[in-house]
Amino acid sequence: MSAYPATLSAGGERSPLMTTYRPPSVRRTDWINPAVMLALATIGVFFIKSAQAHYTNGTQWEQQLVWLTLGAGLYIAISAFDYHLWMKHAWLVYLGSIFLLLLLWTPLGDAGLARAGARRWLGIGSYTLQPSEFAKIGTIVMLSFYLDKWKLGGFRASLAMLGKLAVIVGLPMVLIFLQPDLGSSLALCPTVFALLYVSNLSARFFVSVFLLFLAGAFLLGTDIRHYENFLQANHLTPQQDHGQHESGLYQKQSWLPLKDYQRDRIASFMDPEAVDPQGIGVTWNQRQSLIAVGTGGLTGKGYEQGTQARLGYLPSKVATSDFIMAVFLEETGFVGGLAVIGLYAILLGNTLRIAWLARDRFGQLLCVGVAVLFMVHVFVNIGMVQGLMPVKGIPLPLLSYGGSFVLGCCILMGLVQSVNRYCREAV
């Protein structure tokens, strides 16, 4: 039983809200994750400021402070409530996130078209909101609820359940992909498979998925090769291809639902010299990032002494968000990079520790989902900065600039804290 007295309503019944809120015990508060989050957020603010040091109106670091303050408030509020409240209202959380995604195809979504030619942001007054970040939260909560309620068995016995899971996961992924935002949609895939794995799904499922992945990779590689041949046969550069048609000229004759600029990003990773031999097109950002990382050396050039962002070679639009790690590595070097990777390792390892200690399946799945999603962001972003991964719009948790992303990270980590506080209590 809970150590806290029940609170009764005027009619003598237990208040629904007070059954999920109990003053959190200090001794049950995990202080490791908040300390690491504070360290990463502080580093992020300083290096967002450094990346914009040559701009007279470079105020993104101030805006980041505002988002971090709001995020801290959300973290404290969410961690104070029993996470089983999210389990009870999982469908509401999930459908709310889908509703936000659908709003992108209303006049509210025109803000994204004006901002970057994509329906990724909702315009709310002078602010914008990115629903895909909240769709990740809704999907993790819904998957954890579903896998907790319905236990998976053998491969054949689980097919009906897997069909329902495919709908639950597929709906937000398709809506995010159509914005278009390939990176955010693909970030959910490892999270889903990790949750299925810890749910003891048959190994035959993962073998089947791996074979399908190989087939998909072959089709994608073939399509990219045809795209490169198309450009060469028509004497086009990728920029000329995009300029003559919004989706690209090759898109009309391809069987894959990709925009040509997305093909460029993949092709620039597979064969950069073929797509952008002069390095002034689609590969520019990644080449400048590699220069920044390489010139940072062992200990870096010093704070605000980096040249790639300060002189504008690494554009401000990406230097503070997707390529913030390049700015950091140029100024702090290999030693600084190891320190940040170490902080992420502590954050993810401690989150998995909390998952291990959780006494109920829902809490375990929530923490594993959060840890894997963060791991995907860290792995892909750092790999992208160093030329080991294709360029995708996947920011670095708590370091990269971005309001919706910061709020999403704080909400997810608030859920982890809630699991740590309440998982040992009867509900």
C-alpha positions in Angstrom: 0.0 0.0 0.0 1.0 3.6 -0.6 2.6 5.4 2.4 0.4 8.4 1.6 -3.2 8.8 2.9 -6.0 8.5 0.4 -7.7 11.8 -0.5 -11.5 11.7 -0.7 -13.8 13.8 -2.8 -16.9 15.5 -1.3 -19.0 12.4 -2.1 -16.6 10.2 -0.1 -14.9 8.8 -3.2 -11.3 8.8 -3.9 -10.2 11.7 -6.1 -8.9 10.4 -9.5 -6.1 13.0 -9.7 -4.9 12.4 -6.1 -4.6 8.7 -6.7 -1.9 9.4 -9.3 -0.1 12.2 -7.4 1.7 11.7 -4.2 4.5 14.0 -2.9 7.6 12.3 -4.4 10.1 11.0 -1.8 13.5 12.7 -2.0 15.2 9.4 -1.3 13.5 7.9 -4.3 14.5 10.7 -6.6 17.2 9.8 -9.2 19.8 12.6 -9.2 22.0 11.2 -11.9 19.9 11.9 -14.9 19.0 15.5 -13.9 22.7 16.3 -13.2 23.7 14.9 -16.7 20.8 16.7 -18.4 21.9 20.0 -16.7 25.5 19.5 -17.8 24.5 18.7 -21.5 22.0 21.6 -21.6 24.6 24.0 -20.2 27.1 22.9 -22.8 24.5 23.3 -25.5 23.7 26.9 -24.6 27.3 27.9 -24.5 28.1 26.4 -27.9 24.9 27.6 -29.6 26.2 31.0 -28.5 29.6 30.3 -29.9 28.2 29.1 -33.2 26.5 32.5 -33.6 29.3 34.6 -32.2 29.8 36.3 -35.6 26.2 37.3 -35.9 25.0 40.6 -34.4 21.5 39.1 -34.0 22.6 35.7 -32.8 20.1 35.2 -30.0 19.3 31.5 -30.4 21.1 30.7 -27.1 18.8 33.1 -25.3 15.8 31.4 -26.9 17.3 28.0 -25.9 17.4 29.1 -22.3 13.7 29.9 -22.5 12.9 26.4 -23.9 15.1 24.7 -21.3 13.3 26.6 -18.5 9.9 25.5 -19.9 11.3 22.0 -20.3 12.6 21.9 -16.7 9.0 22.8 -15.5 7.6 20.0 -17.6 10.2 17.6 -16.3 9.4 18.5 -12.6 5.6 18.3 -13.2 5.6 15.0 -15.1 8.0 13.3 -12.7 5.8 14.3 -9.8 2.8 12.2 -11.1 2.6 8.5 -11.1 3.5 7.2 -14.6 0.6 4.8 -14.5 -1.6 7.8 -15.3 0.0 7.7 -18.8 -0.9 4.0 -19.0 -4.5 4.7 -18.1 -4.8 7.4 -20.8 -2.4 5.9 -23.4 -5.0 6.1 -26.1 -5.7 9.7 -25.4 -2.0 10.6 -25.5 -1.5 8.7 -28.7 -4.6 10.1 -30.5 -3.6 13.6 -29.3 -0.2 13.3 -31.0 -1.9 12.0 -34.2 -4.2 15.0 -34.1 -1.3 17.3 -33.9 0.3 15.7 -37.0 -3.0 16.0 -38.9 -3.1 19.7 -38.1 -0.1 20.1 -40.4 -2.4 19.8 -43.4 -4.5 22.7 -42.2 -3.7 26.4 -42.5 -1.7 26.0 -39.2 0.8 23.9 -41.2 1.5 26.7 -43.7 4.1 28.1 -41.3 6.3 25.1 -42.2 5.9 25.7 -45.9 6.9 29.3 -45.5 9.8 28.3 -43.2 11.4 25.4 -45.1 9.1 24.2 -47.8 7.9 21.3 -45.7 4.9 20.7 -43.4 6.8 20.1 -40.2 5.8 23.0 -38.0 2.5 24.4 -36.7 2.3 28.1 -36.5 1.0 29.3 -33.1 1.2 33.1 -33.0 4.9 34.0 -33.4 6.0 30.5 -32.3 6.2 27.2 -34.1 5.6 23.7 -32.8 7.0 20.5 -34.4 4.4 17.7 -33.8 6.7 14.9 -34.8 8.6 15.3 -31.5 5.3 14.7 -29.6 4.3 11.9 -31.9 7.4 10.0 -30.7 6.2 10.4 -27.1 2.7 9.2 -28.0 4.0 6.2 -30.0 6.3 5.1 -27.1 3.6 5.4 -24.5 1.1 3.6 -26.7 3.5 0.8 -27.6 4.4 0.3 -24.0 0.8 0.1 -23.0 -0.1 -2.3 -25.8 2.9 -4.6 -25.1 2.1 -4.5 -21.4 -1.5 -5.5 -21.8 -1.2 -8.1 -24.5 1.7 -10.6 -24.1 3.4 -11.8 -27.2 3.8 -15.6 -27.8 5.1 -17.5 -30.8 5.6 -16.0 -34.2 2.4 -17.3 -35.7 0.3 -16.6 -32.6 1.6 -13.1 -32.5 0.8 -12.2 -36.1 -2.6 -10.6 -35.3 -1.0 -8.5 -32.5 1.8 -7.5 -34.8 -0.7 -6.3 -37.4 -2.3 -4.0 -34.8 1.2 -2.8 -33.7 2.0 -2.1 -37.4 -1.0 0.2 -37.5 -0.1 1.9 -34.3 3.4 2.6 -35.4 2.8 3.0 -39.1 0.2 5.8 -38.8 2.6 8.4 -37.2 5.5 7.2 -39.3 3.6 7.7 -42.5 2.3 11.1 -41.4 5.8 12.2 -40.4 7.3 10.8 -43.7 4.7 12.8 -45.8 5.8 16.1 -44.2 8.4 15.1 -45.5 10.7 14.2 -42.6 12.5 10.9 -43.3 14.9 11.2 -40.4 12.3 11.5 -37.7 10.1 8.7 -39.1 13.1 6.3 -39.3 14.2 7.2 -35.8 11.1 5.3 -34.5 12.1 2.0 -36.1 14.9 0.9 -33.7 12.8 2.0 -30.8 9.9 -0.2 -31.9 12.2 -3.3 -32.5 13.9 -2.8 -29.1 10.5 -2.8 -27.4 9.5 -6.0 -29.3 12.8 -7.6 -28.4 12.4 -7.0 -24.6 8.9 -8.3 -25.0 10.4 -11.7 -25.9 9.0 -11.9 -29.4 10.1 -14.9 -31.4 13.5 -14.8 -33.0 11.9 -15.7 -36.3 10.3 -12.3 -36.5 13.6 -10.5 -36.3 15.1 -12.8 -38.9 12.2 -12.0 -41.2 12.6 -8.3 -40.6 16.4 -8.5 -41.2 15.8 -10.2 -44.5 13.2 -7.6 -45.5 15.7 -4.9 -44.5 18.3 -6.4 -46.8 15.8 -6.5 -49.6 14.8 -2.9 -49.0 18.5 -1.8 -48.9 19.0 -3.5 -52.2 16.0 -1.7 -53.8 17.2 1.6 -52.3 20.7 1.1 -53.6 19.4 0.2 -57.0 17.2 3.3 -57.1 20.1 5.6 -56.0 22.3 4.1 -58.8 19.5 4.8 -61.4 19.2 8.3 -60.0 22.9 9.0 -60.5 22.7 7.5 -64.0 19.7 9.8 -64.7 21.6 12.9 -63.7 24.7 11.9 -65.8 22.6 11.0 -68.9 20.7 14.4 -68.8 23.8 16.4 -67.8 22.1 17.7 -64.6 23.4 18.6 -61.2 21.3 17.8 -58.2 20.5 21.5 -57.8 19.3 21.8 -61.5 17.2 18.7 -60.9 15.5 20.2 -57.9 15.1 23.6 -59.5 13.0 22.3 -62.4 10.6 20.4 -60.3 9.7 20.6 -56.6 10.2 16.9 -56.0 12.9 16.5 -58.6 12.6 15.3 -62.2 13.7 11.7 -61.4 10.9 11.3 -58.9 8.4 11.0 -61.7 9.9 7.7 -63.0 10.9 6.1 -59.7 9.0 3.4 -57.8 10.2 4.6 -54.4 8.3 7.5 -52.6 11.4 9.6 -52.0 12.1 13.2 -52.9 15.2 13.7 -55.0 16.8 15.8 -52.3 16.5 12.8 -50.0 18.2 10.7 -52.7 20.9 13.3 -52.8 21.6 12.9 -49.1 21.9 9.1 -49.3 23.9 9.3 -52.6 26.3 11.8 -51.1 27.0 9.3 -48.3 27.4 6.4 -50.7 29.3 8.2 -53.5 29.9 11.9 -52.7 32.2 12.5 -55.7 29.5 11.3 -58.2 26.8 13.6 -56.8 28.8 16.6 -55.8 32.4 16.4 -57.1 33.1 20.1 -56.3 31.7 19.8 -52.7 29.6 23.0 -53.1 26.2 21.4 -53.2 24.5 18.7 -51.2 27.7 17.6 -49.5 28.8 21.1 -48.4 27.6 20.9 -44.8 29.1 17.5 -44.1 32.4 18.5 -45.7 32.6 21.6 -43.6 31.7 19.5 -40.5 34.6 17.1 -41.3 37.0 20.1 -41.6 35.7 21.4 -38.2 36.2 18.0 -36.6 39.6 17.4 -38.1 41.0 20.8 -37.3 39.9 20.5 -33.6 42.6 18.0 -33.0 43.1 16.7 -29.5 42.1 19.6 -27.3 40.4 22.0 -29.8 40.9 25.6 -30.7 39.3 27.1 -27.7 35.9 28.5 -26.9 34.6 30.9 -29.7 37.8 30.3 -31.6 36.4 27.9 -34.2 36.4 29.1 -37.8 33.8 27.0 -39.6 30.7 28.4 -37.9 32.2 31.7 -37.0 33.2 32.5 -40.6 29.9 31.1 -42.0 31.4 28.0 -43.8 29.1 25.9 -41.6 25.7 27.8 -42.1 24.1 29.1 -38.9 20.9 27.3 -39.8 22.6 23.9 -39.2 25.5 24.9 -37.0 23.2 25.4 -33.9 21.0 22.3 -34.6 22.0 19.3 -36.5 25.8 20.1 -36.6 26.2 21.5 -33.1 28.6 18.7 -32.4 30.9 19.9 -35.2 31.1 23.3 -33.5 31.8 21.6 -30.1 34.5 19.3 -31.5 36.3 22.1 -33.3 36.6 24.1 -30.2 37.1 21.3 -27.6 38.7 18.6 -29.7 38.8 14.9 -29.1 38.9 15.3 -25.3 35.7 17.3 -25.3 34.0 14.8 -27.6 34.9 12.0 -25.2 33.4 14.0 -22.3 30.1 14.5 -24.1 29.9 10.9 -25.3 30.6 9.9 -21.7 27.7 12.1 -20.4 25.4 10.4 -22.9 26.6 7.0 -21.8 25.8 7.8 -18.2 22.4 9.2 -19.1 21.4 6.1 -21.2 23.0 3.6 -18.9 21.2 5.1 -15.9 17.9 5.1 -17.8 18.4 1.4 -18.5 19.2 0.8 -14.8 15.9 2.3 -13.9 14.2 0.1 -16.4 15.9 -2.9 -14.8 14.7 -1.9 -11.3 11.1 -1.3 -12.4 8.7 -3.8 -11.1 6.1 -3.6 -13.8 6.3 -4.2 -17.5 4.9 -0.8 -18.5 7.6 1.1 -16.6 10.3 -1.1 -18.1 9.1 -0.6 -21.6 8.8 3.1 -21.2 12.4 3.5 -20.0 13.8 1.2 -22.7 11.9 3.1 -25.3 13.2 6.4 -24.1 16.8 5.1 -23.9 16.8 3.6 -27.4 15.3 6.7 -28.9 17.9 8.9 -27.3 20.6 6.4 -28.4 19.4 6.6 -32.0 19.6 10.4 -31.9 23.1 10.4 -30.4 24.5 7.6 -32.7 23.1 9.0 -35.9 23.9 12.7 -35.2 27.5 12.1 -34.1 28.0 9.6 -37.0 26.6 12.2 -39.4 28.9 14.9 -38.2 31.9 12.6 -38.8 30.8 11.4 -42.2 29.9 7.9 -40.9 26.1 8.3 -41.5 24.0 10.1 -44.2 22.9 13.6 -43.4 19.5 13.4 -41.6 17.6 16.0 -39.6 18.2 14.3 -36.3 19.3 16.7 -33.6 21.5 15.9 -30.5 19.4 15.6 -27.3 19.7 18.7 -25.0 22.6 20.1 -27.0 21.0 21.0 -30.3 18.9 24.2 -30.6 15.1 23.6 -31.0 12.1 24.3 -28.8 9.9 21.3 -29.6 12.8 18.9 -29.4 13.9 20.2 -26.0 10.4 20.0 -24.6 10.1 16.4 -26.0 13.4 15.3 -24.4 12.3 16.8 -21.0 8.9 15.1 -21.1 10.5 11.7 -21.9 13.1 12.1 -19.1 10.3 13.2 -16.7 8.6 9.9 -17.4 11.8 8.0 -16.6 12.1 9.9 -13.3 8.4 9.0 -12.6 9.2 5.4 -13.1 12.1 5.6 -10.7 9.9 7.2 -8.0 6.7 5.2 -8.3 7.6 1.8 -9.8 8.0 0.2 -6.3 4.6 1.2 -5.1 1.3 -0.6 -5.5 -1.2 1.1 -7.7 
